[in-house]
Structures are given as structure tokens and as C-alpha cells.
Amino acid sequence: MDNNTSGSGGFKGGLGGIFGGGAPEYSNTELAGVPLTGMSPLSPYLNVDPRYLVQDNDEFILPMGASKTRGRFELAFFTIGGCCMTGAAFGSLNGLRMGLKETKDMGFSKPRNVQILNMISRQGASWANTLGSVALLYSVVGVAIEKARGAEDDINTITAGTVAGMLYKSTSGLRGIARGGLAGLALTGAYALYNNWDHLKGSAPTRY
């Protein structure tokens, strides 16, 4: 009977320690740096050490050898499509402006509306084709540089933008090539500066 009673008491004591009946003791060293929850360093709900509840690791599982960020090839389709849509939107607005300006003496009539619509569609298609071509060149060059260097950083971005601008203006002579390269360098350089602005200020980056 004594053995059974002592065994039962030990079992209950163990359960009590787990479910809050008896809180475990911690030394000052173990409790150092543990965030307080209410008035106690332990959770008031489960009496467990809050250090075990901290999520230090990512909450998703990646395949073996996979990167946390998408590479240039995965982003190429988004870049090209986004540039085409942006070019179509700006081109349509520019076509509307030009159409209204060129037909201001015609009054509100059907021929004027048709001419404005033609101008909108023409300018929208032209801008979409231009930005889409530049985005395609930028993506192809960027993917090639990434594969050749085996790394992904701002050097790839600036180099790809510069080379893409030069290739797009390759039929305009040396001055056109220089202008295209400078335009690509300026745009991608500004983008890289924006991405690293927090680092340049000496603070931790807030965007990934």
C-alpha cells in the first residue's frame, strides 16, 4: 500500500508539474534575458518557459538547395509583363492627350472620337512594345550574368540595365548606344540605391 501510495503521489506530482500544479524552479542565470509575461517570467496559461515559444526559424520549408528569394529567371516573366502593362497605360494616356490636342478644332463628333481612339491604341501599343522590348533585353542579360557569375547582387542589376540600354539603342550609332547605356545605368543605379537605402543609413533593412 505504501509503495502504491508513494508511486501514485509521484505520478500526480509529475502531472502537476506539467499542467501547472507545480511550477519548475529556474535560476537567475536561466531567467536572464527571458521576456516577462505579466508579472511572471513564465506563461500564465501553461506555465512553460517562453523561450520555447519563440519562433527563431522560418515558418516554411524549402526544398533542398532552394533559395529563399526568386531568381532572375522566375522574375523575368513578371518584369516583362509588368513593363508591357505599364507602357500600355502610359501610352494610352499620352495618346488621349495627343488626340484631344490635335482634334480640338473638330468639336465633339464621331470622326473626332474615332481619331482619338486610334491615337490611344497606336500610342498604347507603341509604348508597350518599347518597354516590353527593353524588359526582355534586361531580363535575358540579367539571367546570363547571374548564371555566369553564380551570384545575385546589385552588380548584376546595374550591368544588365546598362547593357540592355546599349543593345536597345544599338542601331542609333555610337551616340545612341552611349545614351542608352547611360539611361540604363541611371535607372538601375537608382533602383539599387533605393534597395540599399536602409543599409547606407546604417540601419537594419526593413524590406526583403
C-alpha positions in Angstrom: 0.0 0.0 0.0 2.8 2.4 0.9 4.5 1.7 -2.4 1.3 2.3 -4.3 0.6 5.4 -2.5 4.1 6.9 -3.0 4.0 5.9 -6.7 0.6 7.5 -7.2 1.8 10.6 -5.4 4.9 10.8 -7.6 2.8 10.4 -10.7 0.4 13.1 -9.6 3.3 15.3 -8.8 4.7 14.8 -12.2 1.3 15.6 -13.8 1.0 18.7 -11.6 4.4 19.9 -12.8 3.4 19.5 -16.4 -0.1 21.1 -16.2 0.7 23.9 -13.8 0.2 22.2 -10.4 3.8 22.8 -9.5 5.9 25.4 -11.4 9.5 24.4 -12.1 12.3 26.4 -10.5 14.7 28.4 -12.6 18.0 30.1 -11.6 18.7 33.7 -12.2 21.1 32.7 -15.0 18.4 30.7 -16.8 15.8 33.5 -16.4 18.2 36.2 -17.6 17.0 37.7 -20.9 13.6 36.0 -20.8 10.8 38.4 -21.6 8.3 38.8 -18.8 4.6 38.0 -19.5 2.5 39.9 -17.0 4.1 39.6 -13.5 5.8 36.3 -14.1 8.6 35.2 -16.4 6.5 32.1 -17.2 3.4 32.0 -19.3 0.3 32.4 -17.1 -1.6 29.9 -19.3 0.7 26.8 -19.5 3.5 27.6 -17.0 6.1 26.8 -19.7 9.3 28.6 -20.4 8.6 31.4 -23.0 12.0 30.7 -24.6 10.5 27.5 -26.1 7.7 29.5 -27.7 10.0 31.9 -29.6 10.0 31.3 -33.4 13.6 31.7 -34.4 13.3 29.7 -37.6 11.3 30.3 -40.8 7.7 29.0 -40.7 8.0 27.4 -44.2 10.1 24.6 -45.5 12.1 25.0 -48.7 13.3 22.1 -51.0 16.9 21.1 -50.6 19.2 23.7 -52.2 16.4 26.1 -52.9 16.8 29.8 -52.4 14.6 32.0 -50.2 14.3 34.6 -53.0 13.2 34.1 -56.6 15.9 34.3 -59.2 16.0 36.5 -62.3 14.5 33.8 -64.5 11.5 33.5 -62.2 11.1 37.3 -62.1 11.6 37.7 -65.9 8.0 37.0 -66.8 6.7 39.4 -64.1 9.1 42.1 -65.2 8.3 41.8 -68.9 4.5 41.6 -68.3 4.6 44.5 -65.9 6.6 46.7 -68.3 4.2 45.9 -71.1 1.1 46.8 -69.0 2.8 50.0 -67.7 3.8 51.0 -71.2 0.3 50.4 -72.5 -1.2 52.5 -69.7 1.2 55.5 -70.1 0.9 55.2 -73.9 -2.9 55.3 -73.8 -2.8 58.4 -71.6 -0.3 60.0 -73.9 -2.5 59.1 -76.9 -5.5 60.6 -75.3 -3.6 63.8 -74.6 -2.3 64.0 -78.2 -5.7 63.1 -79.6 -7.5 65.8 -77.7 -4.9 68.3 -78.6 -4.9 67.5 -82.4 -8.6 67.4 -82.7 -9.6 70.4 -80.5 -10.9 72.3 -83.6 -13.2 69.4 -84.7 -15.8 69.7 -81.9 -17.5 66.7 -80.4 -18.3 64.5 -83.3 -17.9 60.8 -84.3 -14.8 61.4 -86.6 -13.1 63.1 -83.7 -13.9 60.2 -81.3 -12.6 57.7 -83.9 -9.4 59.7 -84.4 -8.8 59.9 -80.6 -9.4 56.2 -80.2 -6.9 55.5 -83.0 -4.3 57.7 -81.3 -4.8 56.0 -78.0 -4.5 52.5 -79.4 -1.4 53.5 -81.5 0.4 55.1 -78.7 -0.5 52.4 -76.2 0.8 49.7 -78.5 4.0 51.6 -79.2 4.8 52.3 -75.6 4.0 48.7 -74.6 6.3 47.4 -77.4 9.1 49.7 -76.3 9.1 48.9 -72.6 8.4 45.2 -73.2 11.5 45.0 -75.5 13.7 46.8 -73.0 12.4 44.5 -70.2 13.1 41.4 -72.4 16.7 42.5 -73.1 17.2 43.4 -69.4 15.9 40.0 -68.3 17.9 38.0 -70.8 21.1 39.8 -70.0 20.4 39.6 -66.2 19.8 35.9 -66.3 23.0 35.3 -68.4 25.1 37.4 -66.0 23.6 35.6 -63.0 24.5 32.2 -64.5 28.0 33.3 -65.5 28.9 34.8 -62.1 27.0 32.4 -59.9 25.8 35.2 -57.7 22.8 37.6 -57.5 23.5 41.1 -56.3 23.2 44.8 -57.4 26.2 44.4 -59.8 24.0 42.1 -62.0 21.2 44.6 -61.9 23.3 47.6 -62.9 25.2 45.7 -65.5 22.1 44.2 -67.0 20.4 47.6 -67.2 23.4 49.3 -68.8 23.9 46.5 -71.4 20.1 46.4 -72.2 20.1 50.1 -72.8 23.1 49.8 -75.2 21.5 46.9 -77.1 18.2 48.7 -77.5 19.9 51.7 -79.0 22.5 49.7 -81.0 21.0 50.8 -84.3 21.3 54.5 -83.4 25.1 54.9 -83.7 27.7 55.4 -81.1 25.9 58.4 -79.5 22.7 56.4 -79.3 24.4 53.5 -77.7 26.1 55.8 -75.2 22.7 57.4 -74.4 21.0 54.1 -74.0 23.8 52.8 -71.7 23.7 55.9 -69.6 19.9 55.8 -69.3 20.0 52.1 -68.2 22.9 52.8 -65.8 21.0 55.7 -64.2 17.7 53.8 -63.8 19.2 50.6 -62.4 21.6 52.6 -60.3 18.7 54.5 -58.7 16.9 51.2 -58.2 19.9 49.7 -56.4 20.3 52.8 -54.3 16.7 52.6 -53.3 17.0 48.9 -52.3 20.1 49.6 -50.2 19.0 52.9 -48.7 18.5 51.4 -45.2 21.9 49.8 -45.3 23.5 53.1 -46.4 21.9 54.9 -43.5 23.4 52.3 -41.1 20.1 50.8 -40.0 18.8 47.3 -40.5 16.9 46.8 -43.8 13.1 46.7 -43.5 12.3 45.2 -46.9 13.5 41.9 -48.4 
